[in-house]
Amino acid sequence: MSVLGSQGQSSSLQRLHYVEKRIVRLLELAGLAMDELGNASAPKTEVLALHCREFMMAIKEIQTTLREEIKGTCEYRPFEKCDYNSRISNEICCKKLEHIMEQLDAMQQNIDQCSNSI
């Protein structure tokens, strides 16, 4: 593998590791929001709104990063000069990733609808 290829792979793994950390933060935010909603003395709407805003921004950031990673993976063609099975397997993976991108688009629409209603 070339140095450039391994650097690209490394930065991609770093971005995915960052996404993983952001997902953990999302879970923390969801827990904080639930704690606030369960507050015995009426939940503070400004605190709840803050958690919700940060949650929505993190969702958008995660979605953008995943979309970029998926797009980069779909454009990468490592098996162009290899045998048929490897090429077909790669094409199937790309189709799966395209499907995931469609799902992310649907999530984005839901996020936008939720953001507009807040």
ZIMOGI-V241146 format. One record per residue. N is the residue number from 0. RES is the residue in three letters. PSI is psi in whole degrees, 0 to 359 (none if undefined). OMEGA is omega in whole degrees, -180 to 180 (none if undefined). Layout:
N;RES;PSI;OMEGA + N;RES;PSI;OMEGA
//
This chain:
0;MET;140;-179 + 1;SER;161;179 + 2;VAL;318;179 + 3;LEU;318;179 + 4;GLY;318;-179 + 5;SER;328;176 + 6;GLN;318;178 + 7;GLY;318;179 + 8;GLN;319;-180 + 9;SER;314;-180 + 10;SER;326;177 + 11;SER;316;178 + 12;LEU;324;178 + 13;GLN;318;178 + 14;ARG;319;179 + 15;LEU;325;176 + 16;HIS;320;177 + 17;TYR;318;177 + 18;VAL;318;179 + 19;GLU;317;178 + 20;LYS;322;179 + 21;ARG;324;178 + 22;ILE;320;176 + 23;VAL;318;178 + 24;ARG;322;177 + 25;LEU;316;180 + 26;LEU;321;177 + 27;GLU;316;179 + 28;LEU;319;178 + 29;ALA;319;178 + 30;GLY;318;178 + 31;LEU;318;179 + 32;ALA;317;179 + 33;MET;320;177 + 34;ASP;316;-180 + 35;GLU;319;178 + 36;LEU;328;-179 + 37;GLY;4;-179 + 38;ASN;127;-178 + 39;ALA;320;176 + 40;SER;113;-174 + 41;ALA;132;180 + 42;PRO;143;179 + 43;LYS;116;-176 + 44;THR;326;-179 + 45;GLU;324;177 + 46;VAL;316;179 + 47;LEU;317;178 + 48;ALA;321;178 + 49;LEU;313;178 + 50;HIS;317;-179 + 51;CYS;318;178 + 52;ARG;314;179 + 53;GLU;321;178 + 54;PHE;311;-178 + 55;MET;321;179 + 56;MET;320;179 + 57;ALA;321;177 + 58;ILE;314;180 + 59;LYS;317;-180 + 60;GLU;316;178 + 61;ILE;315;-179 + 62;GLN;316;180 + 63;THR;314;-180 + 64;THR;315;179 + 65;LEU;319;179 + 66;ARG;317;179 + 67;GLU;318;179 + 68;GLU;318;180 + 69;ILE;316;179 + 70;LYS;316;178 + 71;GLY;322;179 + 72;THR;321;180 + 73;CYS;327;-179 + 74;GLU;338;-178 + 75;TYR;124;-178 + 76;ARG;79;-176 + 77;PRO;342;-173 + 78;PHE;22;-176 + 79;GLU;324;-177 + 80;LYS;19;-179 + 81;CYS;184;-177 + 82;ASP;170;-174 + 83;TYR;314;-176 + 84;ASN;316;180 + 85;SER;319;-179 + 86;ARG;316;179 + 87;ILE;317;178 + 88;SER;317;178 + 89;ASN;318;180 + 90;GLU;322;178 + 91;ILE;317;178 + 92;CYS;319;179 + 93;CYS;320;178 + 94;LYS;320;178 + 95;LYS;317;179 + 96;LEU;323;176 + 97;GLU;321;177 + 98;HIS;319;178 + 99;ILE;321;178 + 100;MET;321;177 + 101;GLU;320;178 + 102;GLN;321;177 + 103;LEU;323;176 + 104;ASP;318;178 + 105;ALA;321;176 + 106;MET;318;-180 + 107;GLN;319;178 + 108;GLN;319;178 + 109;ASN;319;179 + 110;ILE;314;180 + 111;ASP;319;179 + 112;GLN;318;179 + 113;CYS;319;-179 + 114;SER;321;-180 + 115;ASN;333;-178 + 116;SER;350;-180 + 117;ILE;none;none
//
